[in-house]
Amino acid sequence: MTNILIATALAAGCILALLVTLCCGALLEVFRQLASVRTILKLDDRAMPLDLAGQGKSAAVVGIEVGLERLPESICVFLSSRCSTCRTIAAAFKGGPPANTWFILEVDNESGRNTMLGLLGASADRTVLDHNSVIAGALGLDVTPSIVSFDYGVVSRAYGVSSVKQVIDLLPSALPARTIMLHSSTMPNPDPTPSPSA
C-alpha cells in the first residue's frame, strides 16, 4: 500500500512539473508574440539610433558654444518650428530645462522662433538658434526631433525621437538643474546658458 502511495505521489509530481513547464513555455510564446506585434505596429517606444557624420567632433567646432566640454555627459535636443512633434516636446519642458540639456532650434522665420521659444517657456534660456541648419549640417543631422549626446563636449551618439518619453529616457544622469542653481554660491555652475539669439 505504501509503495502505491509513493508511486502515485511521484506520478502526480511529474504531471504537475510537466504542466508547469508547459504553462511557462506558453507564457514565453505569448510574450514573444506580443513583442513581434509591438514591432510590427511600431509600438516599441524607444529612440532610434542614427548614423552621424559628425561623430567625434567637438560641440564648439559645429557651432554649439555653451561649455559642453566641461560636462561629463550632456545632450542637445534638436527641434524644428515646422514639426508638430517638436512643438509637443518643447511644451513638455516649459517648466525648465533638465540638467546638462540644451535645445537647438531650427527656425525658418521670426514667427517660428517666437513660437518655439514661447513653448519652451523657462527652458528658452537654454537654447541655441540654428539658422539655415548650419549646426545640423556640420553634424550631418537631417532628422528632427532628434538628440545628440556629448561626452565632455565631443559628439558620441545620436538618436531620432518621436515622443516626450523617448527624450526623457535619454536625459543625462546628473543633478537636476534646480539643485545646481541652489548651490551656485558654493560651486561653479556647469550649465552656462547662451543667449536665445545665438
Disulfide bonds with the S-S distance in Angstrom:
none
